[in-house]
Amino acid sequence: CNGWLDDRCLELLPDVDNEPSDNCIKFHRCTVILSDIVLFIGAYFASTSIGVVLRDNNRPHNTLLTFLLIVTNPGLIMLDHVHFQYNGMMLGILLCSIACMIRGTNHTM
């Protein structure tokens, strides 16, 4: 990985010698921050898309409250930030796709 990431960071280490390096810790922290950004983008698009649909049907909707309920989910915060899992990123991608379906847009990759 050209010195940016230790090879040991991607290896399965034995219980006796599993102390992560500083580069490994920095890598994990950066990827968690990036996955949170994807979650925030997905939550924003989904909450605004739901708000547009509900306002068109003359129903009240609080976009900020919906956004905050998604991004401050305590289970997701504890799971993603403590165990370095990327469920928030996957939820963000799912919310973006749901927002596109709600808005009726068809984006291909």
Summary of the structure (lengths in Angstrom):
residues: 109
radius of gyration: 18.3
end to end distance: 27.3
largest distance: 61.9
contacts: 266
relative contact order: 0.15
helix: 69%
strand: 0%
